Amino acid sequence: MASFSTLSHTCPSQLCFTKNGVVSKSLANPTRTHFLKKGNYLRVRFQATSFPADDRVPDMGKRQLMNLLLLGAVSLPTAIMLIPYASFFVPPGSGSAGGGTIAKDAIGNDVIAEEWLKNHGPGDRTLTQGLKGDPTYLVVEKDRTLAPYGINAVCTHLGCVVPWNAAENKFICPCHGSQYNNQGKVVRGPAPLSLALVHADVDDGKVVFVPWVKPISELVKLHGGLKSPLRTHPFPPMH
């Protein structure tokens, strides 16, 4: 039986030998072919040029890459808990007529304020997609209205997405244990700063996030502390 020299799909740049192989034109570019007959055997030799592998990686920001690395290091129960947050690593949502970003829910739909309040009770903090695609908590007040601010869920330590722990009434980072109160103020390190805030407005019935531009004094009133006026939401950790 004839023996053919073929390119293996597992090693496209090497010649591998099989009993009944077929050279794939998509993997090999035969520039020279030699037929050598010896006895009852026919040997076919190809000189193939390999195609360079596409080594490009998806365009991913440092924060998203860091999250993927950290998620791989946490325990399985924690990883399972964070699965619902994975959908927020997507491109930023569309803008509104007023210049803000329309909030998106977990499946990418615009957040309609009236519908949201029907399904989310007082004290609720649920992730939406906010400015620049960052996961942002939409807050429902005790009087069943939307809070005028949203809380950026990106931990100020190494950029993990911080889940809301309703049982303990605070945000707890699963990566290194940083904790924030229900308004995003850091209460336990290693996070150096509190979670960032954004404006949460309603435009034409839809929730819109706008960069925080209110006076620093309003932040002081909201959280009762201030570390640096250069940060939107800059409160020191409590030791």
RAGI-V652824 format. One record per pair of residues at least 4 apart in sequence whose C-alpha atoms are under 6 Angstrom apart, sorted by the first residue. I is the first residue (numbers start at 1). GAP is how many residues later the second one is. D is the distance in whole Angstrom. If there is no record, write none. Layout:
i:I gap:GAP d:D
i:I gap:GAP d:D
This chain:
i:2 gap:39 d:6
i:2 gap:40 d:6
i:3 gap:16 d:5
i:5 gap:12 d:5
i:6 gap:9 d:6
i:6 gap:10 d:6
i:6 gap:11 d:6
i:6 gap:15 d:6
i:6 gap:17 d:5
i:7 gap:5 d:6
i:7 gap:8 d:5
i:7 gap:9 d:6
i:7 gap:16 d:6
i:8 gap:4 d:6
i:8 gap:8 d:6
i:13 gap:37 d:5
i:28 gap:20 d:5
i:29 gap:19 d:5
i:29 gap:20 d:6
i:30 gap:16 d:6
i:30 gap:17 d:6
i:30 gap:18 d:5
i:31 gap:16 d:6
i:32 gap:15 d:6
i:33 gap:12 d:6
i:33 gap:13 d:5
i:34 gap:10 d:6
i:34 gap:11 d:5
i:35 gap:9 d:5
i:36 gap:7 d:5
i:37 gap:5 d:5
i:63 gap:96 d:6
i:67 gap:4 d:6
i:67 gap:93 d:5
i:88 gap:47 d:6
i:91 gap:42 d:6
i:92 gap:40 d:5
i:92 gap:41 d:4
i:94 gap:7 d:6
i:94 gap:8 d:6
i:95 gap:5 d:6
i:95 gap:6 d:4
i:95 gap:7 d:6
i:96 gap:4 d:5
i:96 gap:5 d:6
i:96 gap:6 d:6
i:100 gap:108 d:6
i:100 gap:109 d:5
i:100 gap:110 d:5
i:101 gap:30 d:6
i:101 gap:107 d:5
i:101 gap:108 d:5
i:102 gap:105 d:6
i:102 gap:106 d:4
i:103 gap:7 d:6
i:103 gap:8 d:6
i:103 gap:26 d:6
i:103 gap:27 d:5
i:103 gap:104 d:6
i:103 gap:105 d:6
i:104 gap:4 d:5
i:104 gap:5 d:5
i:104 gap:6 d:5
i:104 gap:7 d:5
i:104 gap:24 d:5
i:104 gap:25 d:5
i:105 gap:4 d:5
i:105 gap:6 d:6
i:105 gap:23 d:5
i:111 gap:95 d:6
i:111 gap:96 d:6
i:112 gap:4 d:6
i:112 gap:93 d:6
i:112 gap:94 d:5
i:113 gap:92 d:6
i:113 gap:93 d:6
i:113 gap:94 d:6
i:122 gap:18 d:5
i:122 gap:19 d:5
i:122 gap:20 d:5
i:122 gap:22 d:5
i:123 gap:17 d:5
i:123 gap:18 d:6
i:123 gap:19 d:6
i:124 gap:15 d:6
i:124 gap:16 d:5
i:125 gap:12 d:6
i:125 gap:13 d:6
i:125 gap:14 d:5
i:126 gap:11 d:5
i:126 gap:12 d:6
i:127 gap:9 d:5
i:127 gap:10 d:4
i:128 gap:7 d:6
i:128 gap:8 d:5
i:128 gap:9 d:6
i:129 gap:4 d:6
i:129 gap:5 d:6
i:129 gap:6 d:5
i:129 gap:7 d:6
i:130 gap:4 d:5
i:130 gap:5 d:6
i:130 gap:6 d:5
i:135 gap:18 d:6
i:136 gap:15 d:5
i:136 gap:16 d:4
i:136 gap:17 d:5
i:137 gap:13 d:5
i:137 gap:14 d:5
i:138 gap:12 d:5
i:139 gap:7 d:6
i:139 gap:8 d:5
i:140 gap:4 d:6
i:140 gap:5 d:6
i:140 gap:6 d:5
i:140 gap:7 d:6
i:141 gap:4 d:5
i:141 gap:5 d:6
i:141 gap:6 d:6
i:148 gap:51 d:6
i:148 gap:52 d:5
i:149 gap:49 d:5
i:149 gap:50 d:4
i:149 gap:51 d:5
i:150 gap:47 d:6
i:150 gap:48 d:5
i:150 gap:50 d:6
i:151 gap:46 d:5
i:152 gap:43 d:6
i:152 gap:44 d:5
i:152 gap:45 d:6
i:153 gap:8 d:5
i:153 gap:9 d:5
i:154 gap:5 d:5
i:154 gap:6 d:6
i:154 gap:7 d:5
i:155 gap:4 d:5
i:155 gap:5 d:5
i:156 gap:35 d:5
i:156 gap:37 d:6
i:157 gap:34 d:4
i:162 gap:11 d:5
i:163 gap:8 d:6
i:164 gap:7 d:5
i:165 gap:4 d:6
i:165 gap:5 d:5
i:165 gap:6 d:6
i:169 gap:13 d:6
i:170 gap:10 d:6
i:170 gap:11 d:5
i:170 gap:12 d:5
i:171 gap:8 d:6
i:171 gap:9 d:5
i:172 gap:6 d:6
i:172 gap:7 d:5
i:173 gap:4 d:5
i:173 gap:5 d:5
i:178 gap:10 d:5
i:178 gap:11 d:5
i:178 gap:12 d:6
i:178 gap:13 d:6
i:179 gap:7 d:6
i:179 gap:8 d:6
i:179 gap:9 d:5
i:180 gap:4 d:5
i:180 gap:5 d:5
i:180 gap:6 d:4
i:180 gap:7 d:5
i:181 gap:4 d:5
i:184 gap:10 d:6
i:184 gap:11 d:5
i:185 gap:9 d:5
i:186 gap:8 d:5
i:186 gap:51 d:5
i:187 gap:50 d:5
i:187 gap:51 d:5
i:188 gap:49 d:6
i:188 gap:50 d:6
i:189 gap:48 d:6
i:192 gap:45 d:6
i:193 gap:41 d:5
i:193 gap:42 d:5
i:193 gap:43 d:6
i:194 gap:39 d:6
i:194 gap:40 d:6
i:194 gap:41 d:5
i:196 gap:37 d:5
i:198 gap:12 d:6
i:198 gap:13 d:5
i:198 gap:14 d:5
i:199 gap:10 d:5
i:199 gap:11 d:5
i:199 gap:13 d:5
i:200 gap:8 d:6
i:200 gap:9 d:5
i:201 gap:6 d:6
i:201 gap:7 d:5
i:202 gap:4 d:5
i:202 gap:5 d:5
i:202 gap:6 d:6
i:220 gap:4 d:5
i:220 gap:5 d:5
i:226 gap:9 d:5
i:227 gap:7 d:6
i:227 gap:8 d:5
i:228 gap:6 d:6
